[in-house]
């Protein structure tokens, strides 16, 4: 497949996509639709468009039946932010790297996916299954207009999904930790700032409680393929003015937990800490107000035939590949629990997604295209 991957075509396609400002919110993935459709038609694909006009999910299919493999990339990007050395939406190639918002997350990988499929189709081998290429909406903001919509409408039909988003050039991500966002509220009593002893400081009480939460331990045996539970205090809000004892404070904690620990284990321990804390005379009430995010850990089995095929393709193309898990949550989790086995693989050595001067190695994009072509070819030819 190596000689069938056209690097210039791949880079030109990536540049065309990066040039479109598909910042989410609002998304505006429609700006890439014509480019995507043209690229898919060039592969002789049958086109399907799902979603509304401004937030389309574009699919291309070639071949029929099973086995079927889908490569799903997203077209929305995060805000560029500041500190860019170049215009984030005017792609620049410099020193072997492609710079621009979406270069590695996820427009460059779409171009590599397209180049991989073109290589398979150009090999002259007869297809014995189906290849699906997807340009998906709304990945950066919860996937309500993207994967969740497709799953709700039952518009995804494949045996396996490759997600070119997450992981690294030498890592296949087969599992993700569970994610639990807990919002706490501290109820105090207002008083004049010159007489703090007459009030109950909601912020002070919250910070005391958060020390307990950030040191939370769950005595359960976790799956050794995951790292341990992490706890991050991500938000804290409270108070109206420096001269008022704050009567209210909110804080949100992000807990990522491995397989082997359940949400109920965490919430039971949290409620126990709350009960003990609220019994102290020097404090007022702290409550668990909301659970804002709630996902379970997942793990693709290492004997999955598609994963084994990918690892074999890695060997065949000279790539060193390890299998790993991460603390982040991606569409791979949504797909897994919907019954679609998947894993993630990315062209980067060190991710620069969501950062200023986002870029991707052109060499790695081509390496991915060659590897993915070998993987796809082993499944459908």
N, C-alpha and C positions, 0 to 999 in steps of 0.2 A: 504493500500500500504506500510505501514511502515515496516512490516516484510519481504517485497519482495525486498527491496533495500539492495544490498550486498555492504557494505562499502569498503571491501578489493578489490573487483573487480573494483570498481569505482576509488579508489586511485591508483591501479596498472595501470589502463588505463591512468589516468592523468599523472603519472610519465613517462610512455612510450612516451607520446606526448611531455612533457616538455624536454625530453632528446634530441629531434630533434631541430637543430638550424635553425629555420625558420624565421630568422631575415629579416625584410623588410625595406629597400631594401637589397637583391634582392627578398626576399620572400622564394623561395625554398620550397614551401608547399608540393612538391612531396615527401619530406622526411617523411611526416606523412601519405602519401597515403596508404601504405600497412597496417599500424596500424589501420587506419580508416576503410578501406575496411573489414579487418578481424573482427573488432568490429561490423560492420553492418551485416555482414554475420552471425555472432553469434546470431543475432536477427531475422534471416530469411528474411532479407530485400533484395529487388531488388536494384541493384547498378547502378547508373548513374554517369559518370565522364564527366565534361564539362570544357573546357579550354585547354591550352597547357600543354605539359608534365611536365614542371617545375612549373606551376602555376595552378594545378588542383582544381576544385570545385567538391567535392565528395558528392553525395546524396544517401541516403538510403530510400526506401519506403516500407511500409507494409500496407496492407489493400487496399481498393478501394473506389472510389466515394467520396461523400460529406456527412457530413462535413469533412473537411481536415485541419489539423494543421501542420505547419512546425516549427521546432526548428532550428534556424540558428546560428552557432558558427563560429568563424574565427580561422584559423590555423597560421596566421602570427603573429609575435611579434615585438616589438620595440627593438632597441639596448639595451643591458644590462647596459651599462655605468659602472661607477666605484662604489666603496664603498660597494661592495658585501662582505658578511662575508663567503659565500660559493660559489662554482661554480654555476652560474645561470642556467647551463644546466645539472647539476647533482642534481636532485630533492632530497630534504631532508625533512623528517617528524620529527618535533620537537615541543614539548609542544602543541600538538593538532593542529599544522598548517603544511601545505605543502608549502615548499619554492622552488622557481625556476621561471625563466622568463616564463610567461604564466600561472602561477598557478591560478590567478584570471582573467586573460585577455589573452586568453579566453579558455585555454585548460582544466583547472579544470572544468569550466562550461560545456564543451563538455562531459566530463566524467559523470557529474551529469545528463546531458540530456539523455545520453545513458542509465544510470542506471534507470532513470525515465521511459523510454520507455520499458526497459526490465521488470520492475515491472508491467506495464500495460499488457504486453503480457503474463506475468506469472500468472496473476490473474485468468485466465481461462474464462474471459468474452469475448463474441464474438464481434469482431469489426464491427461497423456499418458505418465506415468511413475510412479515410486514415491518417497515421502518416508519416511525412517526417522529416528526420534528415539530416542536412546539415553541412559539414565542408568546409567553404568558404575561398577563397583567398583574399589577398590584402585589408583587411579592414583598416589597419593602414596607408595606403598611398593613399586613395582616391577611392578604390573599383573598379578601371577601369578593373582589371582582375577578379573581384569578382561579387558583386551584380549588378553593372552597366552592366557587360557583360551578366549576366543571364537575366536581364530585357530586354536588347537590343535584345537578341536572343529568348525572350519569353519562357524561360526554367523553369520558376517558376510557379507552378500551385497549389494554395492552397486557403483556405478561410481565414486563419489567420496565423500570424507569431509571435512566441515568440522569443525575442532576449535576450539571457542570457549574456548580456554585457551592463553595465550601470545600474544606480539605486543602490539599496541596498537590503539587506535581508528583510527589512520592507517597501520597496517602489516599486511601479510599476510606471514606467515612461511612461506617455501617450502623452507627447508633448515636443517639443523642440523649442527654439527661432529661429528666422531667423538669418542668419549670413551674414554680409557684410564686406568685406575687401577692403578698399580704399587705393590706393597708390597715394601719392601726390609728385609733383616735385617742387622744389624751384629753380628758375633761377636767379642767381646773377651776379656779375662781379668780375673777379679776379684782385688782386693787390698784391703788396709786403706786407708782414706781418708787416713791419715797418711803412707802410703808410695805415692803414686800412680804413681811411677816403676816399681814392681814389677808393675803390672798393665797392661792395655791397655784404654783407655777406649772402650767401644763407642759411647757417645753422642758423644764428640769426633770419632771416626772418621766417624760417620754425618753429623754436621753438615758436615764437610769435603766429604764426597761429595755431599751435597745442594746445596752451592754449585755443583758442576759440573752437576747435573741441572737446577736452576732456570735455568741459563744455556744450556740445550740448544738448539742450532740445527739445523734440517734444511734443507739446500740443495736444495729442490725448488720448482718453480713451482706456486704454489697458485692455485685458482680465484679470480678477482678479486671474485666475489660474496660472499666470506667475508673476515672479518678474520683476522689471523694466529694462529698457535698460542699457546696460553696454558698455563702450568704453575703449579699451586698446590700448595704443601706443606700438606696438610690435616690430617695426624695425625703425631705422633711420641710414642713411648712407650718408656721405658727406665729402668733403675735401680731399686734396692730401698730404698736409704737414703742420706743425705748422706755417711755415713762409709764407704761401700763404693764402690770403683771398679766401675762397671757393666760387666757381662760381656755384656749383650745389649741391643739397641735395635731397634725397628721404626719405620719411617716409611712413610706412604702418600702418593703424589703423584698428583694429578689433572691429566691432560693432555688438553686439547681441541684438536683439529687439523682443519684445513679440507680440502676436496676438493683433491686434488693431492698430498697427503701420505698415505702408507699406514702402517698399524700396523707393518708390517715395517721401514719406514724408521726408525721411532722405536726399536723394540726392538733393531735392529742397532746403532744409535748408542749406546744405553744399555749394551748388552753390551760394546761397545768401551771405553766409559768405565770400566765395572766391571773389565775385564781390566787396563787401564792403572793404575787406582787400587790394585788388589790386589797389584800388583808392587812397590809402594813398601814399603821395609823398616819404616818407622815405623807402618804400619797392619797391621791384621789383616783377616780376610776380611769382605767385604760381598757379599751375594748378592741376586739378584732372587727373592724368595720366592713371590710370587703375582701373577697378573693378576686383579684383583677385578672390574673392569668392562671391557667391550670392545665398543664399537659403532663402526660405520663412518660417515663423513659421508654425507649424502644431500642431494639437490637436485631439486626438482620443476622440470621444464623450463618456461621462461617462455611457451612456445607451447602449453602445456596448455590445452585448450579450456575446462575448468572455471575455471581461473585467469583466462583472458581474459574469461569471462562475469562473474566476480566483479568484475573491474576495470571492466567496462562498467556493471555494476549500481552500482558506487561512483560513477561519473560521473553516472549517471541520478538518483541520490539526493543529489547534491551533496556527496559525501564526497571528500576528498583522500586518495589511497591510494598508498603505495609498497610495493614488494616487497623483502623483506630476508631475511637469514639470522641465526641466533643460535648461541650457544655451548652453550645448554642442550639437554637431550634430553627429548623428550616422546613420547607415544603415536604422534605423527605419524611418527616414525622406524619404529616397529614396523609401522605400517600400510603405509608406503612399501615396506619390504622384503618385506612379505607380498603386494604387488601391488595395494594400494589407494592411488591417488594422493590426497594430502590437503595442506591447508595450515591454519595456525592464524590466528585473528583474535580480538582481545580488546576489551572495551569500555573499557579504561582508558587514560588519558593517560600516567600513570606507575604502574607496578604496585606495589600494596601487598599483594600476596599473601604469605602466611606471616608477616606483620608484625602487631604489636599494632594494634588499632583498624582492622582491615581494612575497607575500604569500596569502594563503587562509585558512580559518578555515575549518577543516575537518567536524566539527559538522554542520557548515552552508552548506557545500556541500551536506551533507546527508539531511538536512532540505529542501534544494531546490529540491533534487531528489524526496523526498516524496511529496512535494507540487506540483511539476510539473507533477508527476505521477497522482495525484488526479485530477489536471486540465485537463490533456490529457484524462484521463479515463472518465470524465464527458462529454467530447465532442464526443469521438469516440466509447464508449461502451454503 
